[in-house]
Amino acid sequence: MRSIRAAATCAVTLSLVLAATACGGGSSAGGGSNDAPKTLTYWASNQGASIAVDKQVLQPELDKFEKQTGIKVKLEVVPWSDLLNRILTAATSGQGPDVLNIGNTWSSSLQATGALLPWDAKNFDKIGGKGRFVESALASTGAQGKDPAAVPLYSMAYALYYNKKIFAEAGISRPPATWDELTADGKKIKAQGKSVLGAEGSNLSENIHHVFVFAKQHGADFFTSDGKPAFTDPKVVEAVKSYVDLMARDQVIPTGDAEYAQNQSVSDFAKGRQAMLLWQSASANLKSQGMPDSDYGIAPVPVRSGTPGPGTQIDSMVAGINIAVFRDTHNLDGATRFVKFMTSDDEQKILNKAYSSIPPVTSAQSDPAFGTPANTVLKNTLATSAAALPQVPNESQFETTVGTAVKDLFADAAAGRAVTTDSVRAALQKAQQQMPAA
């Protein structure tokens, strides 16, 4: 999913929603109807540079759907800072849209509310079958062993973006493939008076995405196989420390980035103030800030050794947006037709081109637009070396508690306070204690 400034109340609100699944949209007895067959309401997530840009991208496609089906779609583009709480409120009240976008990392948490239509085999058959979708994208649609709560819409992956001019001036001939190489390159870059690597130290979701990857590279998981938090596992502690040490020990992340939470690191990179950036499908964002494609290269996120792949060579979480149907929709057939439309090959090509994302529909990826060097890196990452964040009901609280722990550790590093194994373990223990009981 796209990085968000997570509201501090999200975890509390979600707990209340899970306790109130007998109400409104959370009712297990809800099944939708076709009482309003000529209209749909659609909450789209803010994917472009602004809400106005999203409306420019989406409205022509919605008009096309209306012309084909006679169903008018009322569009609302919801900012990421509001989207989760809006969804949770709708889940308790039953007063939600017919169709909505969700960050794919929320799939399991929202699935647990019972507010979303399950995508069983019958429903998938209505949109062309489950086999149309990339396997890694399907892995972020809900808890294992349950029917998915949503359908993949836009796929993204993390990559390493690097400034070609800064690299050339520092005498660096290729992007780093390992973290040790990145640290070594950092010394050459700092000698040129430039910052090395950007980060969003106060952005809880960005923190989670990166420490999740570091944990995978250390052979660790934040949850046990039965879904219980394991935040103080020694390998998890080591992984989190390794990420924060990019600032605290290796000094490749500037201390000022500890306060970043609103994509300032992307702006720093676009303006040539730093040499590297770890980001999800950043091309459109960089272009909107005036950085031409020719000024930067793109490579896989570094690993501890070797090359990206499965297991301990994972180098990205599966990022992306899913499209879901509220269980209590008043246009169930129309909502299903709309999902089919949005995930059709033609629409997948149009929309993912507009947002510099990758189609999760395999057949749409053959379009030449997704064969550029940048998109090839992202496609390969999604296919071979990306993993879904934990698909557990408490995933949203995990983002809040552990994301905050990492934020606090970055603050310590920025203030010159020691970041030790003990201090990392204590921060993670506090985060684990804040998690709801299973």
Disulfide bonds with the S-S distance in Angstrom:
none
